[in-house]
């Protein structure tokens, strides 16, 4: 996660600081606590939007073409 997505909300003491992240979908601030059920997302809707983007391959993790060649060679054996 990049530093621009993480902030710390300081209270009276450093031990009372609450970590906050931006929702990857809508950029709303989300407190990183057990009360935030869908963290790092702000809600179930944003979580499902992100899942749909991965399922439709709108989001991908880049790889080299060599990786695909290795996988097809392994399938032959």
C-alpha positions as CSV (number, residue, x, y, z in Angstrom):
1,X,0.0,0.0,0.0
2,X,1.4,3.4,-0.9
3,X,2.1,6.0,1.8
4,X,-0.6,8.3,0.3
5,X,-3.3,5.8,1.3
6,X,-2.3,5.6,5.0
7,X,-2.7,8.2,7.6
8,X,-2.5,8.2,11.4
9,X,-5.1,10.1,13.4
10,X,-3.3,11.1,16.5
11,X,-5.2,11.6,19.7
12,X,-3.8,12.6,23.1
13,X,-1.0,10.0,23.2
14,X,0.9,8.1,20.5
15,X,-0.6,4.8,21.8
16,X,-4.1,6.1,21.1
17,X,-3.3,6.7,17.4
18,X,-5.8,5.1,15.0
19,X,-4.5,3.9,11.6
20,X,-6.7,5.1,8.7
21,X,-6.6,4.0,5.1
22,X,-8.4,5.2,2.0
23,X,-11.0,2.9,0.5
24,X,-9.4,1.6,-2.7
25,X,-12.7,2.1,-4.6
26,X,-14.1,5.5,-3.4
27,X,-11.2,6.9,-1.4
28,X,-13.3,7.5,1.7
29,X,-11.2,7.3,4.9
30,X,-11.5,4.0,6.8
31,X,-10.3,3.4,10.4
32,X,-8.3,0.2,10.6
33,X,-10.1,-1.3,13.6
34,X,-12.1,-4.5,14.2
35,X,-15.3,-2.3,13.9
36,X,-14.5,-1.7,10.2
37,X,-15.8,-5.1,8.9
38,X,-14.9,-4.5,5.2
39,X,-11.5,-2.9,5.7
40,X,-9.6,-1.7,3.6
41,X,-13.0,-1.0,2.0
42,X,-15.5,1.3,3.5
43,X,-18.5,-0.9,2.8
44,X,-19.6,-4.2,1.2
45,X,-20.6,-2.4,-2.0
46,X,-17.0,-1.0,-2.5
47,X,-15.6,-4.5,-1.8
48,X,-17.9,-6.1,-4.4
49,X,-17.1,-3.4,-7.0
50,X,-13.4,-4.2,-6.5
51,X,-14.0,-7.9,-6.8
52,X,-16.0,-7.4,-10.0
53,X,-13.1,-5.4,-11.5
54,X,-10.7,-8.3,-10.7
55,X,-13.1,-10.9,-12.1
56,X,-13.6,-8.9,-15.4
57,X,-9.8,-8.5,-15.6
58,X,-10.0,-4.7,-15.4
59,X,-7.3,-5.1,-12.7
60,X,-4.3,-7.3,-13.4
61,X,-0.9,-8.0,-12.0
62,X,1.6,-7.5,-14.7
63,X,3.8,-10.4,-15.7
64,X,6.2,-11.2,-18.5
65,X,5.3,-13.3,-21.5
66,X,7.9,-15.8,-20.4
67,X,5.7,-16.7,-17.4
68,X,3.0,-17.8,-19.8
69,X,5.4,-19.9,-21.9
70,X,6.7,-21.7,-18.8
71,X,3.2,-22.6,-17.7
72,X,2.3,-24.0,-21.1
73,X,5.5,-26.1,-21.2
74,X,4.7,-27.6,-17.8
75,X,1.2,-28.6,-18.9
76,X,2.8,-30.8,-21.7
77,X,4.5,-33.0,-19.1
